[in-house]
Amino acid sequence: MKNRFAVLVLLAVLWLACSGAVCHGASEADARSTVASADQRVSVCYSAVADAEKAGANVSGLLVTLNDAGMLLSEAHLSLINGSYDLASGLAGQCVTKLNGFDNDADSLRASASQARFVDFWVNVVGSAVGAIAVAVGGFLVWRFLKRKSVVKAGGV
């Protein structure tokens, strides 16, 4: 009788432990979906950084964040391979959370770099044109002044 009761209690504990793990644990499909979503998010963010860098922006701060997110994603992939679906889902979620607002930051850096390049271009073009005109006008005025001086000197001797 005591043995039956002990076996029953043991079975009940095992059943509760197993059913709790199954109910609360992430399934493989859910974990794969979450990791794939994080993978796609990291790819989109890499593209945003590449566009910002092409525009001439300083993306070093973005690269640090992207590197951290990449490490989390790498650990999520490793956990997925090892069958730790809860851990893989959690790490992929952290990766996506770390990249919240990343697109906006990259786009604002890209836009400000593009604007700075536009202003620099116009300053260089207008500055060069004004400088060339100033040299030409200055040269003409000096030539005229020296010509008058030489005419006055030649006429006065």
Secondary structure, DSSP 8 states (H G I E B T S, - for coil): -HHHHHHHHHHHHHHHHHHHHHHHS--HHHHHHHHHHHHHHHHHHHHHHHHHHHTT---HHHHHHHHHHHHHHHHHHHHHHHT-HHHHHHHHHHHHHHTTTHHHHHHHHHHHHHHHHHHHHHHHHHHHHHHHHHHHHHHHHHHHHHHHHHHHHHHH-
